[in-house]
Amino acid sequence: MFLSVFDVFKIGIGPSSSHTMGPMLAAARFLDALRGGVDRIPGAGDLYGLGASLHGSLAFTGKGHATDRAVILGFCGLRPETLDPDAAEALEATVRREGIVRPDGLRDLRFVPETDLVFDYGPPLPGHANGLILWACDRAGNTYHRQTYYSVGGGFVLTEAELQAQQQAQPDLHAEKAAHAFPYPFGSAQEMLEMGARAGLSIAAMKRANETVLHGRALDTRIDAILQAMDDCLNRGLAQEGVLPGGLNVRRRAKAIHDQLVAEQGRNLAQPHQANDWMSVYAIAVNEENAAGGRVVTAPTNGAAGVVPAVLRYYRQHCIGATQAGCRDLLLVAAAIGGLIKHNASISGAEVGCQGEVGSAAAMAAAGLCAALGGTNAQVENAAEIALEHHLGMTCDPAGGLVQVPCIERNALGAIKAVSAASLALRGDGQHFMPLDNCIKVMRDTGHDMDLKYKETSTGGIAVNLPEC
C-alpha cells in the first residue's frame, strides 16, 4: 500500500485527526453518496433527515475531541482541509439552534444534534475502535440510506466494506508497481534498504522518485506548502496566550517559554541542555494550537502533530548547514517511515495506544533529521528504530478526552527523543541489534495486547488519576 507524503501529512484542524477530521470526512462522504443518487432502502419515502451514532473511542472521548462538532460540520458539507474555524463556529451554533443542515446539492435536512447524534458507550463496532454509523431517513423515520465508517487514524476514513477488503486483501506490491509505475515500491524497511543498495540511492531520493510519478514537477511546490503550513501553525502557537478550551483550565505555555529563551540569547545564561527547551517549546506551540482547534498538519496524526514540525524548526534554526532541500528530504523520509508504520502496524491511538502516535512521529522525525544531516540509509533506519523502540508500550490516556494532558508534553519529549535518536545513529555505522521491521511488529503486537482502557477511552491511566479540585 503506497502512502504519499501528502497522505501522511494532511492540512486539517484540531484537536484530533481520528476523532475530528475523520468523522467530518465521513459525514462529507455520506453526503456525497446521497448526492450521487444512492439507492434508497426499500419502503422509505423521500429524503428528510440525518442521524449519527458514535461508538468505541469516538463515544468515550468524543466530547473532548469535538467529534460531535465534526459530524455537525461534515453534515453541513465542510471538509477539514478548507474549513474556516471562525465561520465553522457560527455555522455549528446555527445548526444547534435551528436543527437543520443545508448542504450544497441537497435539500435542507433535519438534524437535531441533541437527539439525532448518539454517543453509544457500549462495545465498539467490530471493525475498529473508532466507528460511527450515519443514516438518512424519511419524514416517518424510516431509514433511507445507512453506512458504517471507521476512522482509522491520521484522518483516514474507510467504509465497513473498504475496511473488510483491506483486511482480507494480500497486498501485491508488484501489481501496485505495474499500476502506478512506482520505481521503488518498498513495503518494509528491509526492502527499502535493499532497493537503496541496489540502486545506489538514498531513501529520500527513492521516495522522491515514487512521489514524482504522482505529482510530477509540482512535487516541491506541494512539499513547500506543507512545510509552510507547519511553520505557520508553530508561529501561531508561539504568539498565543490564555487558557485552552475544554474545562481542564490548562494554560498555554509556549509563548512565555519562548520569550524566556529569546531573552537569554547572547547573555551567556544558557545551560548546555537548553537545546531541549527549544525543541520542547516548538512542539508545545503546535500542540497547543491543535488543542485549541486550530489549523494543523497531521504528522502522522493531530495528537502527535508537534514532533515533526519541532524537529524541522530545530534543524532549520539550530543545525549547521541546514537548507530548504534538507527540509524537503526530512519530510520525504519521515513520510516513508510513517507509511511503513501505518502499513505494517497502526498510527491510531485508539488501536495501539500513544506508541502509534507520538512513537511513530518520533521515528519519522528521527529518520528525517538523520537523512537531512547526511546519514546513510542504514543510519536512517537505525534512527527510526531507536526512536520507536523507546516509545513502545506508551498508553493513550488523555485527561477528560482532551488532547492536552499528557499529549502536549508528550510531543515535546517525542521531539527530544527524535533528535537524540538521530544523533546516536549518526555516531554509529548503521549496524544495530533490532531491525526497524521487528520493532514495528512489536509495537503492533503490544498495541493489540494492551487493555482497552489504555487506548484513547479515557478510562484508565492518567485520565482517571487526576488531582481533586
N, C-alpha and C positions, 0 to 999 in steps of 0.2 A: 504494500500500500504506500504509494508515493504521497508525501505531505510536502506541499510547497512552503517556502518561507513565509508566504502570506496566509497560509492555513495556520501555522504555528503562531505568528504574530498578527493579530487582527485588532484593528481600531474599534473600540466599543466604549461602553460605560460601566461604571462600578455599581454595586460593590462586588459582583461575582460573575464570572464567565458562565459557570454551570447553573447558577440559581437566578441570575438576572438576564444575561444575554441569551442563554439557551432557551428559557421559556418564552422570551419575547420573540425570538426567531420561530419557535414552534407555533405560536399564535399567528404570526405573519404567514407562515407556510400553510396553516389551516385556512386562512382567508384566501390564499392563492388557490387552494383546492376548490373552495366554494366558487371563486370567480371562474375557474376552469370548467364549471358545469358538472362537477362530480355527481354521480347518480345518487338521488335521494333514496333513503331506506324505504322499502315498500310500506304503504299505509300512511306515510307522512304527508302533510299538506305543504303549503308554501313556507319558505324560509322566514323565520320570525325572530329568533333569539339565539344567544350563545351561552355556553356554560363551560366550566373547567373544574377539575379536581386535581389536587397536588398530593403526591404520595412519597413515602420514604423520606429522604433527607430534604426534599423540596417542601414537605409539610413541616418537619420538625424545626428547620431553620429558615423557612420561607419568609417569615415576618422580618427577621433580622437582615436577610439578604434582599429584601424588597421584591420577592418573587410575585406577590400579588400585584404590585405596581407594574412589573414587567409584563404580566399577562394582560392587564388592562391596556397598556400602551401597544402591545402587539396586536390586540383585537382592534385597536384604532388604526392599524396599518403601519405603525412606526417600526423602524429597524435600528439596532444599536449603532451601526456604523454611520448613520446620518442623523441620529437623534439630536435635537437641540434641548439640553437639560432644562432650560428655563421654560421653553414652550411646553415641554412634556409635563412639567409640574402643573401648569394651568389646565392642560388637557385632562390629566388624571382627575383633578378636582371637579371638572365639568362632568365627567362620566360618573363619578361618585354621587354627584348632585342630581343628575338627570336620569341615570340608569339606562343610557343609550350610547351606543358607539356608532360612528359614521365613517366606516372605511370606504376609501375610493373604490368605485366599481361594483359596489353592493348597495342594497337598500339600507336605511337606518335599522339597526338591530338592537333588540332589548338585551341589556347586560347589566344586572344589578350586582355589583361585587359582593355586597353583604350576604346575598343569598345564592348567587349563581357561581361563586368562586369558593370551592370547598377545600379545606385543609383536612386531609384524611390521615389520621395518626395511627392507622392500623399497619399491618405488614406492608413492606414496599412491594411494588409491582415486580413480577418475576424477572424482567429483563435487566434491570439496573436499579441502583439505589435512588437515582434521580428520575422519577417517572411522573408524567402528567397525562391526563385524559382530557381531550377537548371535544365538545359536541355542539351541534347546531340543532335547533328544534323548531317545530311549527307552533302556531298560536295555542294549540291544545296541549303542548308539552311533549308531543311525540318526537322521537329522535329522527332528525332529518339526515344528519351525517355525523360520524364519530371516528376519532382517530386517537391512538396512543402514541406518545412521543417519549423519547428518552434523551435527557441532556447529559452527554457522556463526558463532559469536561472540556475546558478550553473554548467554550462556545459552540462545540459541535453538537448537532441535533440529528437524531435518527428516528424514523417511524419504527413501530414494532416490527414490521416486515423487513425493513432495512437492517435493523439490528440483528434479527434472526439470520438473514442472509450473510451478514458479515461474520457472525459467529460460526456459521456452518461452512462457509467457503474456505477452501485451502488456497492461500494466496499463491498466484502463479506470476512470479516476478518476470519470467521470460515473456509471458503473454503481455504483461504490462509494458515491458520494454518495446515489444513489437508494436503495441497500440500507440504508444506515445514517443517512441524512439528516444527514450532516455538512455544516454550513453553509459551511465553508472548507476544501475538500479539496485543499490545495496539495501538489504533488508536486515542486516545485523552489523555490529561493529567489526566482527571478523571479516565479513565480506567487504566492508568499507576499507579496511586496512589492506586486504589482498588486492582489491581493484586499484587502490592508490599505488601499491608497489609495482603492479604490472604496468600501469600507465605512466608511472613517474610523476604523478600529480599529487598536490596537496588535497586535503579534504575540502577546503574552501573552493579550489578550482573544480573539483568534481561536482560539488553542489551547484556551483555557478553554471557549469555545463548543462546539468539537468534542468535548472531553472530557465536557462536561455531557450530551451525547447518550448516552454510555455509562454515566456514573456518577451523574448527577443531583445531588441535594443532598449526597451522600456524598463529593463530589469533594475538598473542602477537608480533610475528616477523613482521607481516604486520603493526600492530599499531605502533611499534617502527620505522618502515621505514617512516611512515607519520610524526611522531614526529621529526625524524631526518631531513626530507625534510623541515619542518617548521623552524627548528633550523638553517639549512644551509642558507635558504633564509634570515632570520633575521640577521645572522652574515655577509652575503654579504652586506646587506643594511647598517650595521654599519661601513663597511670598505670603502664604495664608496663615491666619491665626484663628483662635476660637476653639469651640467645643465641637467634636464630631457628633453627628446625629445618631439617634438610636436609644438613648437613655442611660448609657454607661457613664456618661459625662467624662469621656476621655478627651483630654486637651491635646490639640496639635502641638508638636514639639519641634518640628523640622526648622521653622524659621528662627526660633530662639537659639537652637544649637548651631545653625549655620551662621547666624550673626556673631556668636562667640568665636567660632573658628576663623571667620574673616578678620575679626578684631585682633586675634592673636598672631596673624601672619606678619612676618618681619620683625617680631618683637622678642625672638628667642625664648618664647614661653611654651613651645610645643614639646610634649613628651614624645619619645620615639614611636609610641603606639597611636599617635594622633591620626595616622593614615586610616586606622579602623573607624575613627569618628567621622571622617569624610565619607567613607563607604556607607556607614550607617545612616548618616543624615540624607544621603541621596536616596537610599531605599525607603527610609521613613517618609520622605516627601512624597514619593509616588504612592505609597500605600495609604497615606492619609488622604490623598486625593481620591483614591479608589474607594475608601471607606465613606467618603462624603458623596459618592455617586457621580464623581467627575469623569471626564473622558480619559481613558487609559488604553494601553495596548496589552492584550493577553500575552503572557511571556513565561510559561505557556498558558497560564490561567490568570484571572484577575487577582485571586488571593495570593499569587506569587509574582505579581506584576512588577515588583520593585527590584528584584535581584539583577536581571539582565540590564535594565537601564542604569542601575547604580554602578555596575561593573563597566559599562560603556563610558559613563561620565568619568569614572576613575581612570580608565585607560586614556581618554582624551585629555584630561586636565592634569594628570599626575604622572603618567608614564612617559619615559623618554622615547622620542621618535614616533609618537602617535600620529596617524594620518587618517583621512577620510576613507581611503582604501582599506586601512586596517579595521575601521569601524564596520565597513561592509562585510569584510571577511569574518569578523566576530559574529555578526548577525547570521551570516550564512552557515557557519559551523555550528552555532547554537541551534539553529533550526534543524540541521542534520541530526544532531544528538536528540533534540526534542522529538523528532519524527520517529527515531528508533525506539525511544522510551514509550511513546504512545502506541506504536505498532506492536511492541512485544510485551507491554505491561499496561500502564494506565497513568494518566495525569490528573485523574479525578480524586479529590479528597474524600468524596462520598464512597468511592470504591476501594481505595487503598490507603487512605489517610494522608497526612500532610507530606509524607515522604514522596508522594506522587506529585505534589505541587511545588513546595519550596525545595524539596530534594531534587526534583527534575530541573527546576530553574537554576539551581546551583551547579548541577552537572553541565547544563547548557552554557552557562556563563563562564565556567572554568575552562571548558573546551574552547570556547570562542576567544577568551583572553589569551590562552596558551597559543592559539593559532596566530592571533594578531601580533604577539610578541616573538613570532618566528619559530614556534615549536614544530617539531616533526609530527607526522601523523601518529606515530606511536606515543609521543608525549601528549598529544591532544587527547587521544583515547584514554591515556593514563589519568590526565587531569579530570576528565569527566567521571571516571570510575572512583577516584579519590573523593570527589565532592559528593557523589551519590551514596557511596558506601557509608559515609559518616552522617547521613540523614536517615538511614534505614531504621524502620520501626517508629518513626515520628507520627504521632497521632494528630487527628484533625478535631479539635475540641473547642471551637470558638465560643467565648462567653456571650450569652444572650443571642447566639446565632448571628453575631455581627463579626465582620472581618476586621476586628480591632485588637482584641486581646485573645490570644497572643500573636495574632497574624502580622501586625505591623513590625514588631521587633524581630519576629522570625525571619522576615525578609532582610532585615539589617544583618543578622548573623549569617544568613544564607549567602549574602554578598561577600562577607568577610571570609567564609569558608571557601567560596569560589575562587577568590584571589589567592588564598593560601594554597589551595589545591593546584592551581595553575603554576604558581611559583615552585612548589615542591616537585611537580612533574618536570618543569624546565631544568631543575637541578639534577635530574636523572637522565637515563638514556632511553626511556620508554619501556624498559623491561620491568614487569611487576607481577605479583602473585595472582591477583584476582582479575580476570578479564572483565571488561565492561558488560559484555553479554550476560555473564554469570551474575553480576551484580544486579542487572535489570531483572533477571529471573528471581533473585532473592527478594527484591522489592515487591514483585508481583505476588509471590507466594506468601510473603509476610502480610501483605495487604489483604489477601483472601482469608488468612487465618485470624486477622485482627477482629476483636469484638466489635459489633456494630455500634456500640455506644461511643467508640473512639473514632468513628468515621463520619464526621460532619452532621451528627444528630444533636449535638449539644446536650447529650445525656450522660456524659462521663468526663473524666479528666478535669482540666481547668474550668470547664463550663459549669461544673457542679461543686467546685471548691472555691467559691468567691467569698471575700470578706463580708461580714454582716454590716449593713449600712444603718 
